[in-house]
């Protein structure tokens, strides 16, 4: 899975305001984000490389770039707007989807519940956007704490299964913590993404301060900081791939032995209202 942003495709990866499909069409199907994230404040207060003037981004640029860069088989994320009520988020997101003319794409409807219960969110989706392929929420919107997010995903999963005759996957945006993923996976979420793998050191199912990775290396290796950074990222990817394999094994075989602590912790919160 590759997650790319329409904002980056428009401004950075193509080098022009009118991206050409040949510049970005190689490789496997991608998840194509709406670009809204890049228009906000820097993700970190110490991000000194952030541009002084924010580049413009709009519904028209979202549609234009999608029609130029998206290819059949890609998953396209809706243009989301937290300020709107949920029903308007659905209507607006689907209106933008209708303007994308690329055939055979999958549509991920990213919503910000804003306190709306999962059952009501699903009812609104079924009423307005029944052809939605994937439903997305952000971890920040449904939690923390972890048990609030777990309860929300469990109820969202149940409501989707009740409302649709086909399986509708749940994508949790902004969640790549190795401790949290199993909770949300067993609650019913399917797809996860986030930047934690670039910011922390993953070890034994936990996220640690990235600097701790230095203590696993020989002192002489620290003289090559770029290589250390690359090694840390590679290490975190291996940890996530191992977690993915373990979750797949548990789901396919029913053997959840290594996740018993997680599942036991979830039980008191499964039916939170």
Backbone as JSON, one array per atom type, in Angstrom:
{
  "sequence": "XXXXXXXXXXXXXXXXXXXXXXXXXXXXXXXXXXXXXXXXXXXXXXXXXXXXXXXXXXXXXXXXXXXXXXXXXXXXXXXXXXXXXXXXXXXXXXXXXXXXXXXXXXXXXXXXXXXXXXXXXXXXXXXXXXXXXXXXXXXXXXXXXXXXXXXXXXXXXXXXXXXXXXXXXXXXXXXXXXXXXXXXXXXXXXXXXXXXXXXXXXXXXXXXXXXXXXXXXXXXXXXXXXXXXXXXXXXXXXXXXXXXXXXXXXXXXXXXXXXXXXXXXXXXXXXXX",
  "N": [[0.85, -1.19, 0.0], [0.58, 2.19, -0.88], [0.48, 5.43, 0.3], [-0.36, 8.49, -0.93], [-0.5, 12.03, -1.48], [-2.85, 14.23, -2.97], [-2.26, 16.91, -2.94], [0.56, 16.93, -2.76], [1.13, 15.59, -5.13], [0.28, 17.49, -6.92], [1.87, 19.79, -6.41], [4.55, 19.06, -5.78], [5.54, 16.48, -6.67], [5.29, 16.5, -9.39], [6.01, 18.95, -10.38], [4.63, 20.88, -11.75], [1.65, 22.81, -12.43], [-0.16, 21.38, -13.8], [-0.38, 18.26, -13.62], [1.05, 15.37, -15.17], [-0.15, 12.18, -16.18], [1.81, 10.19, -16.68], [3.86, 10.79, -15.0], [3.29, 9.82, -12.51], [2.19, 7.3, -12.59], [3.33, 4.8, -12.31], [3.79, 1.55, -10.82], [2.08, -0.04, -7.99], [-1.49, -0.04, -7.12], [-2.71, 2.85, -5.34], [-3.4, 4.61, -2.25], [-4.96, 7.58, -2.3], [-4.72, 10.57, -0.86], [-6.67, 13.47, 0.17], [-5.35, 15.92, 0.37], [-5.96, 17.87, 2.21], [-4.75, 17.77, 4.73], [-2.18, 18.8, 4.34], [-2.61, 21.49, 4.1], [-2.91, 22.63, 6.53], [-1.61, 23.77, 9.74], [1.95, 23.36, 10.45], [2.91, 20.0, 11.2], [4.57, 19.6, 13.33], [5.87, 21.75, 15.88], [8.49, 22.48, 15.58], [9.09, 22.4, 12.92], [10.95, 23.69, 10.75], [11.17, 23.84, 8.06], [8.78, 24.39, 6.9], [6.8, 26.1, 4.51], [6.69, 29.69, 4.22], [4.49, 30.97, 3.09], [1.41, 29.56, 2.57], [0.54, 27.26, 0.07], [-2.11, 27.46, -2.29], [-5.13, 25.53, -2.0], [-7.96, 23.79, -3.08], [-11.4, 22.78, -3.75], [-11.66, 22.65, -6.52], [-8.99, 22.32, -7.36], [-8.44, 19.9, -6.15], [-10.19, 18.16, -7.58], [-9.22, 18.57, -10.2], [-6.54, 17.69, -10.01], [-6.92, 15.06, -9.22], [-8.22, 14.0, -11.49], [-6.12, 14.15, -13.25], [-4.03, 12.66, -12.15], [-4.83, 10.37, -10.72], [-5.31, 6.85, -11.09], [-7.0, 4.01, -12.56], [-8.14, 1.68, -10.14], [-6.97, 2.87, -7.95], [-7.44, 4.06, -4.57], [-9.39, 6.69, -3.63], [-9.48, 9.37, -1.42], [-12.02, 11.24, 0.17], [-12.67, 14.8, -0.11], [-12.35, 16.34, 2.77], [-14.01, 18.19, 5.39], [-13.86, 19.5, 8.41], [-15.41, 21.43, 9.63], [-18.03, 21.2, 8.82], [-21.37, 19.87, 9.39], [-22.0, 16.31, 9.84], [-23.75, 15.2, 7.89], [-23.52, 17.08, 5.83], [-20.81, 16.85, 5.3], [-20.77, 14.35, 4.1], [-22.39, 14.77, 1.82], [-20.93, 16.79, 0.48], [-18.43, 15.53, 0.11], [-19.18, 13.4, -1.57], [-20.16, 14.77, -3.76], [-17.82, 15.82, -4.8], [-16.53, 13.44, -5.49], [-18.16, 12.67, -7.63], [-17.29, 14.36, -9.59], [-14.9, 13.38, -10.37], [-13.57, 11.74, -13.0], [-12.16, 9.44, -13.56], [-12.18, 6.01, -14.28], [-13.24, 3.07, -12.4], [-12.24, 3.5, -9.77], [-11.81, 3.31, -6.19], [-13.75, 4.58, -3.53], [-13.09, 6.35, -0.67], [-14.7, 7.5, 2.02], [-13.98, 9.99, 4.04], [-14.73, 10.98, 7.24], [-15.57, 13.3, 9.86], [-16.82, 12.75, 12.86], [-17.67, 14.5, 14.94], [-18.89, 14.18, 17.46], [-21.21, 12.84, 16.78], [-23.11, 9.88, 16.98], [-22.0, 6.54, 16.1], [-23.99, 4.93, 14.85], [-25.76, 6.82, 13.82], [-24.1, 8.12, 12.03], [-23.64, 6.09, 10.14], [-26.25, 5.69, 9.24], [-26.68, 8.09, 7.92], [-24.78, 7.86, 5.88], [-25.76, 5.63, 4.48], [-28.1, 6.71, 3.52], [-27.35, 8.82, 1.83], [-24.93, 8.22, 0.47], [-24.68, 5.5, -0.52], [-23.07, 3.98, -2.15], [-20.53, 4.07, -1.18], [-17.24, 2.89, -0.81], [-15.31, 2.57, 1.21], [-15.15, 3.55, 4.6], [-13.85, 6.24, 6.37], [-12.31, 7.43, 9.37], [-10.72, 9.65, 11.71], [-8.24, 8.9, 14.16], [-7.94, 10.84, 16.08], [-10.43, 12.08, 16.16], [-12.17, 10.18, 17.24], [-11.1, 9.34, 19.59], [-8.47, 10.35, 21.87], [-9.3, 8.63, 25.0], [-7.83, 5.32, 24.35], [-9.8, 3.4, 24.74], [-12.18, 4.7, 24.22], [-11.97, 5.16, 21.47], [-11.85, 2.5, 20.65], [-14.38, 1.54, 21.4], [-15.98, 3.17, 19.78], [-15.23, 2.36, 17.18], [-16.03, -0.35, 17.29], [-18.82, -0.1, 17.46], [-19.29, 1.31, 15.11], [-18.47, -0.6, 13.22], [-20.39, -2.62, 13.67], [-22.75, -1.23, 12.99], [-22.3, -0.66, 10.26], [-22.18, -3.25, 9.2], [-24.78, -4.03, 9.66], [-26.22, -2.26, 8.08], [-25.42, -2.47, 5.42], [-25.3, -4.7, 2.64], [-22.95, -5.63, 1.69], [-19.46, -5.94, 2.61], [-18.03, -3.21, 4.23], [-15.05, -1.71, 4.51], [-13.2, -0.19, 7.25], [-11.24, 2.65, 7.62], [-8.75, 3.91, 9.59], [-7.46, 6.94, 10.07], [-4.34, 8.51, 10.79], [-3.35, 6.77, 12.72], [-0.84, 4.85, 13.68], [0.32, 3.57, 15.71], [1.9, 0.94, 17.33], [0.84, -0.24, 19.6], [-1.81, 0.56, 19.7], [-3.02, -0.23, 17.31], [-3.74, -3.1, 17.33], [-5.95, -3.09, 19.14], [-7.89, -1.51, 17.8], [-8.08, -2.94, 15.45], [-9.16, -5.46, 16.25], [-11.53, -4.47, 17.12], [-12.78, -3.88, 14.77], [-11.7, -2.33, 12.7], [-9.91, -1.89, 9.59], [-7.89, -0.74, 7.95], [-4.94, 1.17, 8.37], [-3.09, 4.16, 8.9], [-0.42, 6.56, 9.31], [1.98, 8.81, 10.83], [3.6, 7.94, 12.83], [5.54, 5.97, 12.58], [7.7, 7.3, 11.57], [8.49, 8.93, 13.57], [9.01, 7.73, 15.99], [10.53, 5.03, 17.91], [9.97, 1.79, 17.37], [9.42, -1.03, 19.34], [8.95, -4.28, 20.48], [6.15, -4.06, 20.37], [5.62, -1.52, 21.32], [5.84, 2.09, 21.28], [8.62, 4.08, 21.39], [10.68, 6.9, 22.43], [12.44, 8.26, 19.71], [15.17, 8.59, 20.0], [16.01, 6.54, 21.61], [16.65, 4.46, 19.97], [19.28, 4.81, 19.29], [20.77, 3.62, 21.28], [20.81, 0.99, 20.72], [22.73, 0.58, 18.9], [26.18, 0.4, 17.8], [28.6, 2.69, 19.1], [30.24, 3.85, 17.08], [28.63, 3.78, 14.84], [26.95, 5.9, 15.13], [28.19, 8.05, 14.1], [27.36, 8.42, 11.59], [24.77, 9.92, 10.92], [22.66, 10.08, 9.02], [22.51, 7.51, 7.98], [21.81, 6.18, 10.29], [19.24, 7.22, 10.7], [17.91, 6.21, 8.44], [18.15, 3.49, 8.99], [16.64, 3.28, 11.31], [14.04, 3.85, 10.34], [13.73, 1.67, 8.6], [13.84, -0.4, 10.45], [11.47, 0.13, 11.93], [9.53, -0.29, 9.98], [9.84, -3.03, 9.57], [8.98, -3.94, 12.08], [6.27, -3.19, 11.96], [5.43, -4.7, 9.78], [5.72, -7.22, 10.85], [3.82, -7.12, 12.88], [1.52, -6.85, 11.3], [1.52, -9.35, 10.01], [1.13, -11.01, 12.24], [-1.42, -10.2, 13.09], [-2.94, -10.92, 10.86], [-2.6, -13.69, 10.94], [-3.89, -14.28, 13.35], [-6.5, -13.52, 12.71], [-7.15, -15.25, 10.6], [-6.79, -17.83, 11.59], [-7.96, -17.89, 14.08], [-6.5, -18.13, 16.33], [-5.69, -16.36, 18.95], [-3.8, -16.08, 20.86], [-1.44, -14.56, 21.35], [-2.5, -12.07, 21.58], [-4.1, -11.94, 23.77], [-4.0, -10.34, 26.1], [-4.63, -7.82, 25.09], [-7.25, -8.28, 24.09], [-8.6, -9.02, 26.43], [-8.44, -6.62, 27.83], [-10.13, -5.07, 26.32], [-12.72, -5.94, 26.77], [-14.39, -4.74, 28.91], [-15.13, -2.39, 27.68], [-16.43, -2.77, 25.33], [-19.16, -2.39, 25.03], [-19.71, 0.24, 25.5], [-21.69, 3.18, 25.64]],
  "CA": [[0.0, 0.0, 0.0], [1.26, 3.47, -0.91], [-0.39, 6.57, 0.56], [0.16, 9.73, -1.49], [-1.41, 13.16, -1.33], [-3.09, 15.0, -4.19], [-1.54, 18.18, -2.77], [1.95, 16.69, -3.13], [1.17, 15.29, -6.56], [0.07, 18.73, -7.66], [2.91, 20.8, -6.23], [5.91, 18.6, -5.54], [6.01, 15.31, -7.39], [5.21, 16.69, -10.83], [6.71, 20.17, -10.73], [3.82, 21.77, -12.57], [0.27, 22.93, -11.98], [-0.97, 20.44, -14.59], [0.37, 17.01, -13.56], [0.85, 14.42, -16.26], [-0.3, 10.84, -15.63], [3.02, 9.39, -16.8], [4.79, 11.12, -13.91], [2.92, 9.21, -11.24], [1.36, 6.13, -12.83], [4.05, 3.54, -12.2], [3.68, 0.86, -9.55], [0.83, -0.66, -7.57], [-2.56, 0.9, -6.74], [-2.35, 3.69, -4.21], [-4.4, 5.37, -1.52], [-4.69, 8.97, -2.67], [-5.34, 11.45, 0.13], [-7.31, 14.65, -0.4], [-4.48, 17.09, 0.42], [-6.38, 18.82, 3.24], [-3.79, 17.75, 5.83], [-1.03, 19.64, 4.02], [-2.97, 22.91, 4.11], [-3.0, 23.09, 7.9], [-0.37, 24.2, 10.38], [2.96, 22.3, 10.46], [2.58, 18.92, 12.11], [5.42, 19.75, 14.5], [6.21, 23.16, 16.07], [9.88, 22.76, 15.21], [9.23, 22.15, 11.49], [11.46, 24.94, 10.21], [11.13, 23.81, 6.61], [7.44, 24.7, 6.42], [6.82, 27.33, 3.72], [6.12, 30.87, 4.87], [3.18, 31.2, 2.5], [0.77, 28.3, 2.22], [0.08, 27.17, -1.3], [-3.57, 27.32, -2.31], [-5.74, 24.22, -2.24], [-9.4, 24.01, -3.18], [-12.16, 21.68, -4.34], [-11.35, 22.57, -7.95], [-7.65, 21.74, -7.52], [-8.6, 18.49, -5.76], [-10.77, 17.43, -8.71], [-8.32, 18.68, -11.35], [-5.37, 16.83, -9.8], [-7.39, 13.67, -9.23], [-8.48, 13.6, -12.88], [-4.85, 14.09, -13.95], [-3.04, 11.78, -11.53], [-5.39, 9.11, -10.23], [-5.43, 5.82, -12.1], [-7.94, 2.94, -12.19], [-7.67, 0.82, -9.06], [-6.58, 3.67, -6.79], [-8.42, 4.45, -3.57], [-9.37, 8.14, -3.51], [-10.08, 9.84, -0.17], [-12.88, 12.4, -0.05], [-12.24, 16.11, 0.35], [-13.04, 16.44, 4.05], [-14.13, 19.52, 6.01], [-14.28, 19.27, 9.79], [-16.35, 22.46, 10.07], [-19.39, 20.89, 8.37], [-22.06, 18.74, 10.02], [-21.69, 15.04, 9.19], [-24.55, 15.03, 6.68], [-22.95, 17.95, 4.8], [-19.54, 16.26, 4.91], [-21.06, 13.25, 3.18], [-22.88, 15.34, 0.57], [-19.83, 17.49, -0.19], [-17.45, 14.54, -0.33], [-19.69, 12.62, -2.69], [-20.25, 15.67, -4.91], [-16.48, 15.88, -5.39], [-16.31, 12.15, -6.15], [-18.89, 12.65, -8.91], [-16.56, 15.16, -10.57], [-13.7, 12.63, -10.77], [-14.01, 10.93, -14.15], [-11.33, 8.25, -13.72], [-13.01, 4.83, -14.03], [-12.79, 1.94, -11.56], [-11.57, 3.87, -8.52], [-12.53, 3.06, -4.95], [-14.01, 5.85, -2.84], [-12.99, 6.31, 0.78], [-15.4, 8.66, 2.55], [-13.38, 10.37, 5.31], [-15.68, 11.79, 7.99], [-15.26, 13.75, 11.22], [-18.14, 12.6, 13.48], [-18.03, 15.67, 15.75], [-19.79, 13.78, 18.53], [-22.35, 12.07, 16.27], [-22.97, 8.47, 17.28], [-21.7, 5.72, 14.91], [-25.21, 4.47, 14.19], [-26.3, 7.94, 13.06], [-23.18, 8.33, 10.92], [-23.9, 5.06, 9.13], [-27.57, 5.96, 8.66], [-26.51, 9.19, 6.96], [-24.06, 7.33, 4.72], [-26.68, 4.76, 3.74], [-29.13, 7.55, 2.89], [-26.8, 9.75, 0.84], [-23.77, 7.72, -0.26], [-24.71, 4.05, -0.33], [-22.03, 3.35, -2.96], [-19.23, 4.26, -0.54], [-16.46, 1.65, -0.74], [-14.57, 2.53, 2.47], [-15.47, 4.66, 5.5], [-12.67, 6.65, 7.12], [-12.38, 8.35, 10.51], [-9.39, 9.87, 12.28], [-8.13, 8.48, 15.56], [-8.1, 12.03, 16.91], [-11.84, 12.4, 16.29], [-12.92, 9.17, 18.01], [-10.37, 9.15, 20.83], [-8.25, 9.34, 22.89], [-8.38, 7.5, 25.2], [-7.92, 4.19, 23.43], [-11.03, 2.62, 24.89], [-13.24, 5.43, 23.54], [-11.81, 4.86, 20.05], [-12.2, 1.1, 20.46], [-15.84, 1.43, 21.47], [-16.57, 3.81, 18.6], [-15.0, 1.49, 16.02], [-16.87, -1.53, 17.43], [-20.2, 0.27, 17.12], [-19.3, 1.65, 13.69], [-18.4, -1.86, 12.5], [-21.69, -3.28, 13.79], [-23.74, -0.47, 12.23], [-22.03, -0.86, 8.84], [-22.58, -4.61, 8.85], [-26.24, -4.11, 9.68], [-26.83, -1.37, 7.09], [-25.0, -2.78, 4.05], [-25.25, -6.12, 2.31], [-21.55, -5.95, 1.4], [-18.54, -5.52, 3.66], [-17.46, -1.88, 4.05], [-13.88, -1.57, 5.39], [-13.0, 1.04, 8.03], [-9.88, 3.17, 7.56], [-8.45, 4.83, 10.69], [-6.39, 7.85, 9.68], [-3.54, 9.06, 11.87], [-3.08, 5.76, 13.73], [0.17, 3.86, 13.33], [0.97, 3.17, 16.95], [1.82, -0.53, 17.38], [0.04, -0.66, 20.74], [-3.21, 0.89, 19.46], [-3.54, -0.93, 16.13], [-4.49, -4.33, 17.63], [-7.24, -2.79, 19.76], [-8.84, -1.05, 16.79], [-8.26, -4.04, 14.5], [-10.11, -6.42, 16.79], [-12.81, -3.79, 17.23], [-13.42, -3.9, 13.46], [-11.04, -1.5, 11.7], [-9.21, -2.69, 8.59], [-6.76, -0.04, 7.32], [-4.34, 2.14, 9.29], [-1.94, 4.92, 8.41], [0.01, 7.61, 10.22], [3.38, 9.2, 10.74], [4.33, 7.51, 14.02], [6.7, 5.14, 12.21], [8.79, 8.21, 11.26], [8.75, 9.8, 14.72], [9.3, 6.96, 17.19], [11.27, 3.78, 17.79], [9.06, 0.69, 17.71], [10.09, -2.23, 19.88], [8.11, -5.16, 21.3], [4.77, -3.59, 20.4], [5.49, -0.21, 21.96], [6.52, 3.2, 20.63], [9.54, 4.76, 22.3], [11.34, 8.07, 21.87], [13.33, 7.81, 18.63], [16.57, 8.61, 20.43], [16.37, 5.27, 22.24], [17.21, 3.56, 18.97], [20.73, 4.98, 19.27], [21.42, 2.76, 22.27], [20.88, -0.37, 20.17], [23.79, 0.59, 17.9], [27.54, 0.66, 18.25], [28.86, 4.14, 19.09], [30.82, 4.31, 15.83], [27.57, 3.93, 13.84], [26.28, 7.18, 15.33], [28.91, 9.08, 13.35], [26.69, 8.53, 10.29], [23.38, 10.13, 11.35], [21.69, 9.78, 7.97], [22.36, 6.07, 7.92], [21.06, 5.81, 11.49], [17.84, 7.56, 10.46], [17.37, 5.23, 7.49], [18.07, 2.2, 9.67], [15.51, 3.35, 12.24], [12.82, 3.7, 9.56], [13.65, 0.28, 8.13], [13.5, -1.21, 11.62], [10.06, 0.32, 12.26], [8.73, -0.96, 8.95], [9.88, -4.47, 9.88], [8.12, -4.16, 13.23], [4.89, -3.09, 11.51], [5.14, -5.86, 8.93], [5.58, -8.37, 11.74], [2.52, -6.96, 13.51], [0.51, -7.16, 10.29], [1.5, -10.8, 9.84], [0.55, -11.61, 13.44], [-2.86, -9.93, 13.08], [-3.53, -11.77, 9.82], [-2.61, -15.06, 11.44], [-4.94, -14.38, 14.37], [-7.81, -13.42, 12.06], [-7.39, -16.4, 9.73], [-6.76, -19.09, 12.32], [-8.68, -17.81, 15.34], [-5.55, -18.25, 17.43], [-5.4, -15.0, 19.41], [-3.03, -16.24, 22.09], [-0.5, -13.47, 21.61], [-3.24, -10.82, 21.77], [-5.06, -12.14, 24.84], [-3.99, -9.18, 26.99], [-5.37, -6.77, 24.39], [-8.67, -8.65, 24.03], [-9.14, -8.95, 27.79], [-8.58, -5.22, 28.2], [-11.22, -4.49, 25.54], [-14.04, -6.45, 27.14], [-15.27, -3.83, 29.65], [-15.48, -1.19, 26.92], [-17.07, -3.15, 24.07], [-20.54, -1.97, 24.94], [-19.85, 1.63, 25.96], [-22.64, 3.99, 24.88]],
  "C": [[0.88, 1.24, 0.0], [0.23, 4.57, -0.68], [0.28, 7.83, 0.02], [-0.91, 10.8, -1.37], [-1.6, 13.87, -2.66], [-2.38, 16.35, -4.13], [-0.08, 18.01, -3.22], [2.07, 16.35, -4.61], [1.06, 16.56, -7.38], [1.28, 19.65, -7.61], [4.34, 20.27, -6.23], [6.38, 17.48, -6.46], [5.99, 15.48, -8.9], [5.92, 17.95, -11.29], [5.93, 21.1, -11.63], [2.41, 21.8, -12.03], [-0.65, 22.0, -12.75], [-0.25, 19.11, -14.66], [0.04, 16.1, -14.74], [0.76, 13.01, -15.68], [0.98, 10.02, -15.67], [3.99, 9.64, -15.66], [4.5, 10.34, -12.64], [2.2, 7.88, -11.41], [2.09, 4.8, -12.73], [3.77, 2.9, -10.85], [2.29, 0.36, -9.26], [-0.23, 0.39, -7.25], [-2.23, 1.62, -5.44], [-3.6, 4.17, -3.48], [-4.05, 6.82, -1.72], [-5.46, 9.88, -1.74], [-5.78, 12.76, -0.51], [-6.41, 15.88, -0.45], [-4.86, 18.1, 1.48], [-5.36, 18.91, 4.37], [-2.64, 18.73, 5.58], [-1.34, 21.13, 4.06], [-3.04, 23.47, 5.51], [-1.66, 23.56, 8.42], [0.64, 23.06, 10.33], [2.64, 21.26, 11.52], [3.4, 19.03, 13.4], [5.82, 21.22, 14.65], [7.63, 23.5, 15.66], [10.14, 22.52, 13.72], [9.64, 23.45, 10.8], [11.43, 24.98, 8.69], [9.75, 24.14, 6.04], [7.48, 26.01, 5.64], [6.17, 28.49, 4.45], [4.72, 31.14, 4.37], [2.58, 29.87, 2.07], [0.28, 28.33, 0.78], [-1.42, 26.91, -1.32], [-4.01, 25.89, -2.58], [-7.25, 24.39, -2.16], [-10.07, 22.76, -3.75], [-11.82, 21.52, -5.82], [-9.98, 21.95, -8.19], [-7.67, 20.25, -7.15], [-9.11, 17.68, -6.94], [-9.82, 17.42, -9.9], [-7.14, 17.72, -11.2], [-5.76, 15.36, -9.8], [-7.6, 13.18, -10.66], [-7.18, 13.46, -13.67], [-3.95, 12.97, -13.45], [-3.56, 10.44, -11.05], [-5.52, 8.13, -11.37], [-6.43, 4.77, -11.65], [-7.34, 2.01, -11.13], [-7.23, 1.56, -7.82], [-7.76, 3.86, -5.84], [-8.31, 5.96, -3.38], [-10.12, 8.55, -2.25], [-10.86, 11.12, -0.45], [-12.24, 13.68, 0.46], [-13.01, 16.42, 1.63], [-13.0, 17.86, 4.61], [-14.71, 19.35, 7.4], [-15.37, 20.26, 10.22], [-17.8, 22.13, 9.74], [-20.04, 19.82, 9.26], [-21.82, 17.47, 9.21], [-22.47, 14.88, 7.89], [-23.99, 15.86, 5.53], [-21.58, 17.45, 4.36], [-19.76, 15.16, 3.88], [-21.48, 13.8, 1.82], [-21.76, 16.0, -0.22], [-18.8, 16.5, -0.72], [-17.92, 13.78, -1.55], [-19.84, 13.49, -3.95], [-18.89, 15.79, -5.6], [-16.14, 14.56, -6.09], [-16.96, 12.12, -7.53], [-18.16, 13.43, -9.99], [-15.26, 14.48, -11.03], [-14.12, 11.62, -11.83], [-13.19, 9.68, -14.38], [-12.17, 7.02, -13.41], [-12.38, 3.88, -13.01], [-11.93, 2.36, -10.37], [-12.44, 3.43, -7.35], [-12.63, 4.37, -4.18], [-14.0, 5.64, -1.34], [-13.58, 7.61, 1.33], [-14.85, 8.96, 3.94], [-14.3, 11.36, 6.03], [-15.13, 12.15, 9.36], [-16.58, 13.74, 11.98], [-18.6, 13.79, 14.31], [-19.07, 15.33, 16.81], [-21.01, 12.99, 18.09], [-22.09, 10.58, 16.5], [-22.74, 7.65, 16.0], [-22.94, 5.29, 14.14], [-25.82, 5.58, 13.33], [-25.41, 8.28, 11.86], [-23.48, 7.35, 9.79], [-25.25, 5.28, 8.47], [-27.49, 7.07, 7.63], [-25.77, 8.74, 5.71], [-25.0, 6.5, 3.85], [-27.72, 5.57, 2.98], [-28.58, 8.33, 1.71], [-25.74, 9.14, -0.06], [-23.64, 6.21, -0.1], [-23.64, 3.33, -1.12], [-20.62, 3.53, -2.38], [-18.51, 2.91, -0.41], [-15.8, 1.47, 0.62], [-15.0, 3.73, 3.3], [-14.23, 4.96, 6.33], [-13.02, 7.57, 8.27], [-10.95, 8.57, 10.99], [-9.38, 9.43, 13.73], [-8.38, 9.66, 16.49], [-9.57, 12.36, 17.15], [-12.6, 11.44, 17.2], [-12.23, 8.81, 19.32], [-9.46, 10.36, 21.01], [-9.26, 9.48, 24.03], [-8.68, 6.33, 24.28], [-9.25, 3.48, 23.54], [-12.23, 3.35, 24.28], [-13.19, 5.15, 22.04], [-12.22, 3.42, 19.75], [-13.72, 0.91, 20.45], [-16.5, 2.02, 20.24], [-16.41, 2.91, 17.37], [-15.88, 0.24, 16.1], [-18.31, -1.22, 17.01], [-20.32, 0.66, 15.64], [-19.28, 0.39, 12.84], [-19.77, -2.57, 12.51], [-22.74, -2.57, 12.95], [-23.54, -0.64, 10.73], [-22.48, -2.25, 8.39], [-24.09, -4.76, 8.8], [-26.87, -3.34, 8.51], [-26.54, -1.77, 5.65], [-24.94, -4.29, 3.84], [-23.83, -6.58, 1.97], [-20.67, -5.41, 2.52], [-17.94, -4.16, 3.32], [-16.28, -1.72, 5.01], [-13.86, -0.21, 6.11], [-11.53, 1.4, 7.99], [-9.71, 4.16, 8.71], [-7.23, 5.66, 10.3], [-5.65, 8.35, 10.93], [-3.24, 8.08, 12.99], [-2.06, 4.77, 13.19], [0.97, 3.48, 14.56], [0.81, 1.67, 17.13], [1.02, -1.06, 18.57], [-1.45, -0.48, 20.45], [-3.81, 0.07, 18.33], [-4.28, -2.22, 16.48], [-5.86, -4.08, 18.26], [-8.27, -2.41, 18.69], [-9.08, -2.12, 15.73], [-9.3, -5.03, 15.01], [-11.48, -5.79, 17.05], [-13.53, -3.71, 15.89], [-12.8, -3.02, 12.41], [-10.15, -2.37, 10.8], [-7.92, -2.06, 8.08], [-6.26, 1.04, 8.28], [-3.23, 2.9, 8.56], [-1.6, 6.0, 9.43], [1.49, 7.85, 10.09], [4.21, 8.71, 11.93], [5.58, 6.71, 13.67], [7.91, 6.0, 11.87], [9.25, 8.98, 12.49], [9.22, 9.05, 15.96], [10.16, 5.74, 16.87], [10.35, 2.68, 18.28], [9.86, -0.5, 18.2], [9.11, -2.98, 20.76], [6.69, -4.61, 21.45], [4.55, -2.26, 21.06], [6.25, 0.84, 21.14], [7.35, 3.95, 21.67], [10.09, 6.02, 21.62], [12.4, 7.6, 20.86], [14.78, 7.73, 19.07], [16.99, 7.29, 21.08], [16.95, 4.28, 21.25], [18.73, 3.65, 18.94], [21.44, 3.99, 20.19], [21.43, 1.3, 21.85], [22.04, -0.51, 19.19], [25.16, 0.74, 18.55], [27.82, 2.16, 18.17], [29.42, 4.65, 17.77], [29.74, 4.53, 14.75], [26.9, 5.29, 13.93], [26.99, 8.32, 14.62], [28.29, 9.28, 11.96], [25.19, 8.71, 10.52], [22.34, 9.82, 10.28], [21.44, 8.28, 7.85], [21.59, 5.55, 9.14], [19.57, 6.06, 11.28], [17.19, 6.55, 9.51], [17.19, 3.87, 8.15], [16.89, 2.17, 10.63], [14.19, 3.16, 11.48], [12.64, 2.27, 9.07], [13.27, -0.65, 9.28], [12.01, -1.1, 11.95], [9.14, -0.35, 11.24], [8.7, -2.46, 9.21], [8.98, -4.79, 11.06], [6.65, -4.14, 12.83], [4.5, -4.26, 10.62], [4.96, -7.12, 9.79], [4.21, -8.32, 12.45], [1.4, -7.3, 12.54], [0.38, -8.67, 10.09], [0.84, -11.49, 11.04], [-0.97, -11.4, 13.48], [-3.57, -10.78, 12.02], [-3.64, -13.21, 10.3], [-3.74, -15.25, 12.45], [-6.32, -14.37, 13.72], [-8.14, -14.67, 11.26], [-7.5, -17.71, 10.5], [-7.62, -19.09, 13.58], [-7.8, -17.96, 16.55], [-5.11, -16.85, 17.86], [-4.55, -15.0, 20.67], [-2.14, -15.04, 22.38], [-1.18, -12.12, 21.8], [-4.26, -10.93, 22.91], [-5.14, -10.94, 25.78], [-4.8, -8.04, 26.39], [-6.86, -7.07, 24.43], [-9.32, -8.61, 25.4], [-9.36, -7.51, 28.23], [-9.76, -4.56, 27.49], [-12.59, -4.84, 26.09], [-14.91, -5.45, 27.91], [-15.78, -2.65, 28.83], [-16.21, -1.5, 25.62], [-18.47, -2.57, 23.91], [-20.77, -0.56, 25.5], [-20.82, 2.37, 25.07], [-22.23, 5.45, 24.95]]
}
